[in-house]
Amino acid sequence: MKNLLILVLSTFAISCQSQIVSLETEAQCVLISNCPEYTYAKDINNSLDKYVGTWKGTYDGKTYELNFKKGLYDDSGMKRDKLVGRARITIPGNFPLTIFDNFNELDDKKTSFSGLGFQPDLKAYMAYFVGPYQKGCINSGTVYVRVKPATPNQMTISYLSDMDIVVGECPNTFTQTFPEKKTITLIKQ
């Protein structure tokens, strides 16, 4: 009886464990044909920790300030450790102009800047961003975030828009929140 109980508990523990995969395994599932079934993509290796915090840098006369926090979120029944971002983009000067700012948004679901996961090569973390837009304009896409081991206090970001089909003509005065296909370097604050 004792052996039967140990066998049942071991089987239960193995089945529960198989429902958890690392973020790295999840990212590389697109490269392999035998992905495990899982209900929780967990940051087992603390790979997200290097992104957490506030980062600041300038590009093309604008100051970019990003803040990332790590948390456990439920995405349609799938648990996932991921980053949620907040951004503040300003043009400095005597009368600073704020282009975008969601730093004071308390609800993570309303930041419109949420983690998607690692690229399959694990060199960058991807987050989906939706900024303010006008009819006929695209201001949503993927922000690729990189922190190299050799420079842990330096982050680079680049943005690729969705390239969705839009209806209407975008005014020539409209500017995307993040510049398209440009690399911005940020320093940890």
C-alpha positions in Angstrom: 0.0 0.0 0.0 2.8 2.4 0.9 4.5 1.7 -2.5 1.3 2.3 -4.3 0.9 5.7 -2.6 4.4 6.7 -3.5 3.8 5.6 -7.1 0.6 7.7 -7.3 2.2 10.7 -5.7 5.3 10.4 -8.0 3.1 10.2 -11.1 1.1 13.2 -10.0 4.3 15.2 -9.3 5.7 14.3 -12.7 2.4 15.3 -14.5 2.3 18.6 -12.7 5.9 19.3 -13.4 5.4 18.6 -17.1 2.8 21.3 -17.2 5.5 23.9 -16.4 8.1 24.9 -19.0 10.8 27.5 -18.9 10.5 30.6 -21.0 13.4 29.4 -23.0 11.7 26.1 -23.9 8.5 28.0 -24.8 10.5 30.3 -27.1 12.3 27.5 -28.8 9.2 25.4 -29.4 8.8 27.0 -32.8 12.1 25.5 -33.8 11.4 21.9 -32.6 8.6 19.6 -33.7 7.9 18.0 -30.3 6.7 20.8 -28.0 5.6 19.7 -24.6 2.0 20.5 -23.4 2.1 23.1 -20.7 -0.1 25.5 -18.7 2.6 27.7 -17.2 5.6 29.3 -18.9 7.8 30.1 -15.9 10.9 32.2 -15.7 12.8 29.3 -14.1 16.2 30.7 -15.0 15.4 34.3 -13.9 16.1 35.4 -17.5 13.7 38.3 -17.2 15.4 39.9 -14.2 18.1 41.7 -16.3 15.3 43.7 -17.9 13.5 44.8 -14.8 13.9 48.4 -13.7 14.0 51.9 -15.3 16.1 52.6 -18.4 16.7 55.9 -20.1 18.3 57.2 -23.3 18.0 59.7 -26.1 17.5 59.3 -29.8 16.8 62.0 -32.5 16.3 64.7 -29.9 13.8 62.7 -27.8 14.3 61.2 -24.3 13.1 57.6 -24.0 12.4 56.3 -20.5 11.1 52.7 -20.1 10.2 50.8 -17.0 9.8 47.0 -17.0 8.4 44.9 -14.2 8.2 41.1 -14.1 5.1 39.4 -13.0 2.9 36.3 -13.4 0.0 36.9 -15.7 -2.9 34.8 -16.9 -3.2 35.0 -20.7 -6.5 33.2 -21.6 -6.0 30.4 -19.2 -2.2 30.1 -19.8 0.0 31.3 -16.9 3.1 33.1 -18.0 5.9 35.0 -16.4 6.4 38.1 -18.5 7.4 41.7 -18.5 5.0 44.6 -18.6 6.4 47.9 -19.7 5.7 51.6 -19.2 7.1 54.3 -21.4 7.7 58.0 -21.2 8.9 59.8 -24.3 9.6 63.5 -24.1 11.3 66.3 -26.1 13.5 68.1 -23.5 14.0 71.8 -23.3 12.8 74.9 -21.5 9.3 73.8 -22.1 9.5 70.0 -22.3 6.9 68.3 -24.5 5.5 64.9 -23.6 4.9 62.8 -26.6 3.8 59.7 -24.7 3.5 58.8 -21.0 1.9 55.8 -19.3 4.2 55.7 -16.3 1.4 56.5 -13.9 -0.9 53.8 -15.2 -1.5 51.4 -12.2 -3.3 48.7 -14.1 -0.9 46.5 -16.0 -3.6 45.5 -18.5 -4.0 49.1 -19.6 -0.3 49.9 -20.3 -0.6 48.6 -23.9 3.0 47.4 -23.5 3.1 43.8 -22.6 5.6 40.9 -23.0 5.3 38.3 -25.7 8.3 36.2 -24.9 11.8 35.6 -26.1 12.9 35.2 -29.7 13.7 31.6 -30.5 17.5 32.5 -30.5 17.0 33.9 -27.0 18.9 37.1 -27.8 16.0 39.5 -27.4 12.8 39.7 -25.5 9.7 40.8 -27.4 7.0 43.1 -26.1 3.8 44.3 -27.9 3.2 48.0 -27.9 0.1 50.0 -28.9 0.5 53.8 -28.9 -2.0 56.5 -29.7 -3.0 56.6 -33.3 -5.1 58.4 -35.8 -7.3 57.0 -38.6 -5.1 55.7 -41.4 -2.0 55.5 -39.1 -0.2 52.5 -37.6 1.3 52.9 -34.1 1.4 49.3 -32.9 4.0 46.6 -33.2 6.8 44.7 -31.5 9.5 46.2 -29.4 12.6 44.0 -29.3 14.5 44.5 -26.1 18.2 43.3 -25.7 20.6 43.3 -22.7 23.9 41.8 -23.6 25.8 39.9 -20.8 28.9 42.0 -21.4 27.0 45.3 -20.8 24.3 44.5 -18.2 23.5 48.2 -17.5 22.9 49.0 -21.2 19.7 48.0 -23.1 18.9 48.4 -26.8 15.4 48.5 -28.2 14.1 48.4 -31.7 10.6 48.6 -33.0 8.8 47.0 -35.9 5.2 48.0 -36.7 2.5 45.5 -37.4 2.3 46.7 -41.0 -1.4 46.1 -40.9 -3.7 47.3 -43.6 -5.3 50.6 -42.6 -8.2 52.5 -44.0 -7.8 56.2 -44.7 -4.8 58.4 -45.2 -2.4 59.0 -42.3 -1.7 62.8 -41.8 1.9 63.8 -42.6 2.1 65.3 -39.1 1.6 61.9 -37.4 4.7 60.3 -35.8 4.9 56.8 -34.5 5.7 56.6 -30.7 8.8 54.5 -31.4 10.8 55.1 -34.6 10.6 52.2 -37.1 13.6 49.9 -37.5 16.0 52.2 -35.4 18.1 51.1 -32.5 17.8 53.1 -29.3 20.4 52.6 -26.5 19.1 53.0 -22.9 21.1 53.0 -19.6 19.8 51.5 -16.4 18.9 54.1 -13.9 
